[in-house]
């Protein structure tokens, strides 16, 4: 049993951080459950991340053990050699044995229910505004609360089948697209990598090996844009059949992790007959707002608080709370203290509830800074409550240093730090520029040294070895100087308007 092996490798102790690197298949599920059965804290890693970033996670998590599936053995061995971390390679026939055994033997030495009620379960790394990723610690209780809220809100059942195409080191792909269906005994089709044509074949039940039909689909706006492109290229001649099939078999389609452009919402409605359900959340709070399952949804609105969640809007400058809304057993309690009662209240979104994370791992000061004295978590996002529609709308980030691209939250400061390590770059600033498909694209504004990079292609190749592919800027501008204020700071919003107010060239 894998959990027993992990316990032996860790000397029988519990509460250790165990990093693991698995593809989007059953090996991920087996590994994370084994880690939990052994009483450890799971730290999922992404195959998209370069070794340099994985080394940072190993050091930051202060981990003694890393687990990997066979396809990432080379990476595992390299990281173990560099960091000294213990390594465990999953057995080659793991998935084959999982297919042939419908159930597993009971854990001969199970941990108590009390242990899980009070212990940490998961560390998910997220980019903040301070440059380095922070490990968000979620407890078993956090996860349990989140799952129960969403199973009720989105009416999950064992009859469901979800097509899973999301990364498994993010809260969207992990908690909601994977753990929710597992919790109720639903079926999951996991694609190791998103492919629009393949996804359509599953959505339209054209895969003979699959028993049953997909009823749930969750994705980021970029994936819906790619599916629309594939539809226009290869499925538009069967548009009526596609719409009829999806309308009759799909009960829930969710868009999240980034703002959904209204044209994508409308186009998907025309193709599928379904109004995408938008919601709002982040790694630290799970999901806080969601549109009602049975509501007549409008683009841009992300709904109301989930059960046991309270939200507030605070003036970004004075920090004074001007609006509160809480969900108590399905009843919304609203308190509007804004001076102008006729205007829709607007402010920085604050969140409270049992789903809110415990801490940033080993970073007490950073944790403290993210909460108000009254215990509200500060999201850094600006929201507006529509009095008429009784619904929240997200207006964007308070900070220009977080870029939301293709469902990922990317730290501009991290990319700037890496770019400045290039000998040909004197100064740089990184920001997000609007994009129909990805929400935002990563743009870099550069001032070169006397000996600049030999070419843009060479610079892109250099970046590919230093950062994840989705961090590498796709829009580049070379300037003689980058304007700064008296304090030496760059106003990124002004710079974006000056340099990128016309069509983008990459």
C-alpha distance (Angstrom), angle and dihedral (degrees) to the residues before:
residue distance angle dihedral
X1 . . .
X2 3.81 . .
X3 3.81 94.1 .
X4 3.81 90.8 56.0
X5 3.81 91.0 50.3
X6 3.79 90.8 51.9
X7 3.81 91.3 49.6
X8 3.80 90.7 52.1
X9 3.81 92.3 48.5
X10 3.81 89.3 52.4
X11 3.79 94.3 47.0
X12 3.79 94.7 -112.0
X13 3.80 94.9 -64.3
X14 3.81 123.3 134.0
X15 3.80 134.2 -147.1
X16 3.80 94.4 48.4
X17 3.80 120.7 144.3
X18 3.82 109.2 -115.4
X19 3.79 115.3 -168.4
X20 3.79 117.5 -154.7
X21 3.78 136.3 -173.6
X22 3.80 116.5 -159.8
X23 3.81 136.2 148.0
X24 3.80 122.9 -112.1
X25 3.78 95.9 -80.2
X26 3.79 141.3 88.9
X27 3.82 92.0 -66.4
X28 3.82 88.1 72.4
X29 3.81 91.4 53.9
X30 3.81 93.5 45.5
X31 3.80 92.3 48.5
X32 3.80 98.3 47.6
X33 3.82 91.9 46.9
X34 3.81 90.7 49.0
X35 3.81 90.0 51.2
X36 3.80 90.3 52.0
X37 3.81 93.9 44.5
X38 3.81 87.2 54.9
X39 3.82 89.7 53.4
X40 3.80 95.1 -111.9
X41 3.81 134.9 130.8
X42 3.81 115.3 -107.0
X43 3.82 119.2 -135.2
X44 3.83 109.7 -174.6
X45 3.80 117.3 -156.2
X46 3.79 129.3 -160.3
X47 3.82 126.7 -121.6
X48 3.83 85.3 -144.2
X49 3.80 92.1 69.0
X50 3.83 121.3 90.3
X51 3.79 120.0 -123.3
X52 3.80 91.7 -103.7
X53 3.80 90.6 64.1
X54 3.80 93.2 41.9
X55 3.81 88.5 54.1
X56 3.81 88.6 54.9
X57 3.83 90.9 52.7
X58 3.81 91.8 50.3
X59 3.79 91.5 51.9
X60 3.81 96.3 40.8
X61 3.81 93.9 48.1
X62 3.82 90.4 47.1
X63 3.78 87.5 -137.0
X64 3.80 126.8 179.2
X65 3.81 97.8 -167.8
X66 3.79 139.0 41.8
X67 3.81 125.2 -171.0
X68 3.79 124.8 -160.6
X69 3.78 140.1 176.1
X70 3.80 118.4 -119.7
X71 3.82 97.1 -96.7
X72 3.81 90.7 62.4
X73 3.81 95.7 45.4
X74 3.81 92.8 115.2
X75 3.81 91.5 54.2
X76 3.82 91.2 45.3
X77 3.81 93.1 51.9
X78 3.80 92.2 46.4
X79 3.80 93.2 50.4
X80 3.80 91.8 45.7
X81 3.80 90.9 51.4
X82 3.83 93.1 49.3
X83 3.80 99.5 41.4
X84 3.78 103.4 27.3
X85 3.81 91.5 -126.1
X86 3.81 117.8 153.5
X87 3.79 112.9 -106.9
X88 3.78 133.6 -150.6
X89 3.80 121.8 -173.2
X90 3.79 116.5 -154.6
X91 3.79 115.3 -119.5
X92 3.79 116.4 -94.4
X93 3.81 94.4 -124.3
X94 3.83 95.0 47.2
X95 3.81 95.7 113.9
X96 3.80 93.1 41.4
X97 3.80 91.1 54.5
X98 3.80 90.1 45.7
X99 3.81 90.0 55.7
X100 3.80 94.5 49.6
X101 3.82 96.2 44.4
X102 3.80 111.4 65.9
X103 3.81 91.4 -170.2
X104 3.79 138.3 20.4
X105 3.78 131.6 -128.2
X106 3.81 114.4 -94.6
X107 3.78 115.7 -97.9
X108 3.84 104.0 -95.4
X109 3.81 91.5 -149.1
X110 3.82 107.1 30.5
X111 3.78 122.2 -175.5
X112 3.79 118.4 -119.7
X113 3.78 125.1 -95.2
X114 3.81 87.1 -120.2
X115 3.82 89.7 59.8
X116 3.79 92.2 57.5
X117 3.81 93.3 43.4
X118 3.79 90.7 61.2
X119 3.81 105.6 29.3
X120 3.79 136.7 89.4
X121 3.80 117.8 -104.3
X122 3.76 112.6 178.8
X123 3.79 142.9 17.7
X124 3.79 115.7 -158.3
X125 3.78 117.9 -175.6
X126 3.77 117.9 -134.0
X127 3.80 133.6 176.9
X128 3.80 116.8 -111.2
X129 3.76 133.7 -175.7
X130 3.80 94.0 -96.7
X131 3.79 96.5 74.3
X132 3.80 105.9 -110.6
X133 3.83 124.3 77.5
X134 3.79 115.1 -105.2
X135 3.79 125.4 -144.3
X136 3.81 109.8 -122.4
X137 3.81 109.0 -149.0
X138 3.81 114.0 -145.6
X139 3.80 119.6 -173.9
X140 3.79 126.0 -142.8
X141 3.80 85.9 -109.3
X142 3.83 91.4 53.9
X143 3.78 90.2 53.1
X144 3.80 94.5 43.9
X145 3.82 91.6 51.6
X146 3.81 91.4 48.0
X147 3.79 94.2 49.4
X148 3.80 95.1 48.1
X149 3.82 91.6 48.5
X150 3.79 93.4 51.4
X151 3.76 97.6 41.3
X152 3.80 87.9 56.9
X153 3.81 96.5 40.1
X154 3.81 95.7 46.7
X155 3.83 96.0 33.8
X156 3.79 98.2 -124.0
X157 3.81 117.3 -172.3
X158 3.79 139.7 171.9
X159 3.82 88.2 -101.7
X160 3.81 92.1 67.4
X161 3.79 126.5 103.0
X162 3.81 119.3 -164.8
X163 3.79 128.4 -162.8
X164 3.82 104.7 -139.6
X165 3.82 117.2 -156.1
X166 3.82 102.0 148.1
X167 3.83 132.2 108.8
X168 3.79 114.3 -95.5
X169 3.80 99.0 -141.5
X170 3.82 91.5 69.3
X171 3.80 129.8 76.8
X172 3.84 93.6 -120.3
X173 3.79 95.6 57.2
X174 3.79 95.1 36.3
X175 3.80 109.4 41.0
X176 3.78 102.8 26.9
X177 3.79 107.5 27.0
X178 3.82 95.8 37.0
X179 3.81 114.2 19.8
X180 3.83 96.3 41.9
X181 3.82 94.7 57.4
X182 3.81 91.4 41.7
X183 3.82 90.1 51.4
X184 3.82 92.5 57.8
X185 3.82 97.3 35.1
X186 3.80 96.6 -108.6
X187 3.82 123.6 153.1
X188 3.81 123.8 -100.8
X189 3.80 129.6 -158.8
X190 3.81 106.7 -161.9
X191 3.79 121.0 -160.6
X192 3.83 112.0 -159.2
X193 3.80 88.5 -147.8
X194 3.79 132.1 10.3
X195 3.79 114.9 -101.3
X196 3.80 117.2 171.8
X197 3.81 96.7 -148.7
X198 3.81 92.2 46.8
X199 3.81 91.9 46.3
X200 3.81 90.7 53.0
X201 3.81 90.5 50.9
X202 3.81 89.8 57.0
X203 3.80 94.5 42.2
X204 3.81 89.7 52.7
X205 3.82 93.7 43.8
X206 3.81 94.4 -117.2
X207 3.81 94.0 139.1
X208 3.79 108.9 97.1
X209 3.83 94.4 -161.7
X210 3.82 92.2 63.0
X211 3.79 117.9 89.0
X212 3.78 109.9 -151.7
X213 3.79 133.1 10.5
X214 3.79 131.2 -80.4
X215 3.81 110.0 -103.2
X216 3.82 101.8 169.1
X217 3.79 130.8 47.7
X218 3.80 128.5 175.1
X219 3.77 124.3 -175.7
X220 3.78 146.6 146.6
X221 3.83 119.5 -100.6
X222 3.81 91.3 -102.2
X223 3.80 91.0 60.9
X224 3.80 91.6 51.1
X225 3.82 88.6 50.4
X226 3.82 90.4 51.9
X227 3.80 91.1 48.3
X228 3.81 89.7 51.4
X229 3.83 90.1 51.4
X230 3.81 90.8 50.7
X231 3.81 90.9 47.2
X232 3.81 91.5 52.6
X233 3.80 91.4 48.9
X234 3.79 101.9 43.7
X235 3.81 113.7 4.3
X236 3.80 107.6 40.5
X237 3.81 91.9 96.2
X238 3.83 87.6 63.6
X239 3.80 95.1 42.8
X240 3.82 96.3 131.6
X241 3.80 92.8 49.9
X242 3.81 91.6 46.9
X243 3.79 92.2 50.4
X244 3.79 93.2 45.8
X245 3.82 92.5 49.3
X246 3.81 95.7 47.3
X247 3.80 92.7 43.7
X248 3.78 91.5 54.4
X249 3.83 100.3 41.6
X250 3.82 109.3 28.2
X251 3.81 113.0 80.6
X252 3.83 99.9 169.1
X253 3.81 132.5 27.4
X254 3.80 117.4 171.2
X255 3.79 132.4 -168.9
X256 3.78 119.7 -163.8
X257 3.82 150.5 133.8
X258 3.82 91.0 69.6
X259 3.82 137.5 31.9
X260 3.81 113.2 -76.9
X261 3.84 111.5 -129.9
X262 3.79 111.5 -127.6
X263 3.85 93.3 -126.5
X264 3.83 89.0 57.6
X265 3.83 90.8 48.9
X266 3.82 91.5 50.6
X267 3.81 95.3 42.9
X268 3.81 92.4 49.7
X269 3.80 89.4 49.2
X270 3.81 89.5 53.3
X271 3.82 91.8 49.1
X272 3.80 100.2 41.6
X273 3.79 105.9 19.4
X274 3.82 86.7 -126.1
X275 3.80 129.1 118.7
X276 3.79 106.4 -139.4
X277 3.79 114.4 -121.1
X278 3.80 110.4 -125.4
X279 3.78 123.4 -160.6
X280 3.80 138.7 170.3
X281 3.77 130.5 -127.5
X282 3.77 145.8 123.7
X283 3.78 137.3 -153.8
X284 3.80 94.4 -93.1
X285 3.81 96.6 51.7
X286 3.78 104.2 23.8
X287 3.77 108.9 -141.6
X288 3.79 115.1 -19.2
X289 3.82 105.1 168.2
X290 3.78 130.6 35.5
X291 3.76 137.7 167.5
X292 3.77 113.2 -113.3
X293 3.80 114.3 -93.0
X294 3.81 92.3 -125.7
X295 3.82 97.6 36.8
X296 3.80 127.0 119.1
X297 3.80 94.0 -116.9
X298 3.80 127.9 -146.5
X299 3.82 125.5 -156.8
X300 3.78 116.5 -98.0
X301 3.80 96.7 23.5
X302 3.81 118.6 110.0
X303 3.79 100.6 -170.3
X304 3.79 135.5 -127.6
X305 3.84 134.9 -49.2
X306 3.78 119.1 -67.1
X307 3.83 118.7 -121.0
X308 3.84 113.0 -63.3
X309 3.82 91.1 11.9
X310 3.81 122.0 119.6
X311 3.79 123.6 -167.9
X312 3.79 133.6 -173.5
X313 3.79 138.3 -172.7
X314 3.80 117.3 -134.7
X315 3.78 130.4 -169.6
X316 3.85 103.3 -103.7
X317 3.81 91.7 -138.3
X318 3.81 105.8 36.2
X319 3.84 94.8 29.1
X320 3.82 87.9 -138.1
X321 3.81 113.2 149.0
X322 3.80 110.3 -121.6
X323 3.81 100.9 172.8
X324 3.81 138.6 25.3
X325 3.80 132.7 -172.1
X326 3.81 127.4 178.8
X327 3.79 132.8 -178.7
X328 3.79 109.9 -140.7
X329 3.80 110.5 179.8
X330 3.80 91.9 -34.3
X331 3.80 95.6 -44.8
X332 3.82 117.0 112.7
X333 3.80 116.6 -138.8
X334 3.81 110.9 -161.6
X335 3.81 127.3 -168.3
X336 3.81 117.8 -177.7
X337 3.82 114.5 -171.9
X338 3.82 97.4 162.1
X339 3.81 115.3 131.6
X340 3.80 93.2 -124.1
X341 3.80 105.4 54.0
X342 3.81 92.3 -176.2
X343 3.80 94.9 59.3
X344 3.80 123.0 79.6
X345 3.83 105.3 -104.5
X346 3.80 114.4 -114.3
X347 3.79 131.0 -172.4
X348 3.77 149.2 112.8
X349 3.80 110.3 -46.6
X350 3.81 117.0 -116.5
X351 3.82 124.2 -172.4
X352 3.82 137.0 -159.6
X353 3.79 130.7 178.2
X354 3.79 147.6 100.4
X355 3.79 89.9 -79.8
X356 3.83 93.2 64.5
X357 3.81 113.7 109.8
X358 3.81 123.5 -102.2
X359 3.80 101.0 -129.9
X360 3.78 148.6 -43.7
X361 3.79 102.6 -88.5
X362 3.79 112.3 -97.8
X363 3.82 91.5 -13.4
X364 3.83 107.7 103.5
X365 3.80 95.9 161.1
X366 3.81 93.5 50.0
X367 3.81 88.8 48.5
X368 3.79 92.2 50.8
X369 3.81 92.5 50.8
X370 3.81 92.1 56.4
X371 3.82 94.2 61.0
X372 3.80 131.7 65.9
X373 3.80 120.9 -129.7
X374 3.82 87.4 -100.5
X375 3.82 91.5 57.4
X376 3.82 99.4 -103.1
X377 3.81 116.1 145.8
X378 3.81 110.6 -128.4
X379 3.82 108.7 -135.2
X380 3.80 98.6 -173.3
X381 3.82 89.2 -134.5
X382 3.80 124.1 119.0
X383 3.82 115.0 -133.9
X384 3.78 138.1 177.9
X385 3.79 129.1 -150.8
X386 3.80 115.9 -142.8
X387 3.80 108.0 -142.2
X388 3.81 91.1 -164.9
X389 3.80 97.3 47.9
X390 3.83 97.1 32.4
X391 3.77 89.0 -134.5
X392 3.80 139.5 114.9
X393 3.79 125.6 -119.5
X394 3.82 124.3 -165.1
X395 3.80 115.0 -133.0
X396 3.80 100.3 -174.1
X397 3.78 144.3 -88.6
X398 3.75 122.4 -37.5
X399 3.79 86.8 -146.2
X400 3.79 122.4 59.5
X401 3.79 89.0 -154.8
X402 3.80 95.5 80.0
X403 3.80 115.8 75.8
X404 3.81 119.3 -163.3
X405 3.80 107.0 -153.6
X406 3.79 125.9 163.3
X407 3.80 92.2 -20.5
X408 3.80 94.1 -49.7
X409 3.79 124.9 114.4
X410 3.79 105.5 -140.6
X411 3.79 126.5 -168.4
X412 3.81 110.8 -132.3
X413 3.80 88.8 -163.0
X414 3.80 92.2 59.7
X415 3.79 91.9 51.4
X416 3.81 90.6 47.6
X417 3.80 90.3 53.0
X418 3.80 91.5 51.7
X419 3.82 94.3 44.9
X420 3.80 91.7 51.7
X421 3.80 88.3 59.7
X422 3.83 88.1 69.7
X423 3.82 109.9 98.2
X424 3.80 92.3 -138.6
X425 3.82 96.0 56.8
X426 3.80 119.8 84.3
X427 3.80 100.1 173.7
X428 3.77 135.6 -0.5
X429 3.76 143.5 172.8
X430 3.79 126.0 -166.0
X431 3.80 125.3 -154.3
X432 3.79 142.4 157.2
X433 3.79 122.0 -100.8
X434 3.83 122.9 -164.7
X435 3.81 117.6 -93.2
X436 3.82 129.6 177.6
X437 3.81 95.0 -141.7
X438 3.80 104.3 35.1
X439 3.80 100.6 28.1
X440 3.78 89.0 -126.4
X441 3.79 133.8 12.9
X442 3.78 123.9 -144.9
X443 3.81 109.9 -109.5
X444 3.80 126.7 -171.9
X445 3.80 125.1 -158.6
X446 3.81 110.3 -160.8
X447 3.78 140.0 -167.9
X448 3.80 109.6 -163.0
X449 3.79 128.7 -143.4
X450 3.79 120.6 -125.6
X451 3.80 88.0 -85.0
X452 3.83 104.0 47.4
X453 3.81 126.2 -173.4
X454 3.81 110.8 -71.1
X455 3.81 91.5 -119.1
X456 3.79 143.3 -13.3
X457 3.81 89.1 -109.4
X458 3.80 90.1 55.6
X459 3.81 90.8 48.9
X460 3.82 91.4 50.3
X461 3.81 89.9 49.9
X462 3.80 90.1 50.4
X463 3.81 90.0 50.8
X464 3.80 90.6 51.2
X465 3.79 89.8 64.0
X466 3.80 93.9 48.7
X467 3.79 105.6 43.3
X468 3.83 142.7 20.4
X469 3.79 114.3 -75.7
X470 3.81 92.4 -112.5
X471 3.82 90.0 56.7
X472 3.81 94.4 56.5
X473 3.83 108.5 105.1
X474 3.79 115.2 -111.6
X475 3.81 94.0 -171.2
X476 3.82 119.9 57.4
X477 3.80 132.6 -174.4
X478 3.81 124.6 -178.9
X479 3.82 114.5 -157.8
X480 3.80 136.7 171.4
X481 3.80 92.9 -122.5
X482 3.79 140.1 -2.3
X483 3.84 113.4 -128.0
X484 3.81 115.4 -120.2
X485 3.78 135.1 -178.4
X486 3.80 126.9 -120.0
X487 3.80 90.5 -80.2
X488 3.79 92.2 53.2
X489 3.80 93.4 -107.1
X490 3.80 126.2 137.4
X491 3.80 117.9 -128.4
X492 3.78 97.4 -140.3
X493 3.78 95.4 -172.9
X494 3.81 91.4 56.2
X495 3.80 91.5 44.0
X496 3.80 90.7 50.9
X497 3.80 90.8 52.2
X498 3.81 92.2 47.7
X499 3.79 98.2 47.5
X500 3.79 107.0 25.1
X501 3.79 107.2 35.1
X502 3.80 90.7 107.9
X503 3.78 131.2 56.6
X504 3.79 113.5 -50.6
X505 3.74 123.7 -114.5
X506 3.76 121.0 -164.1
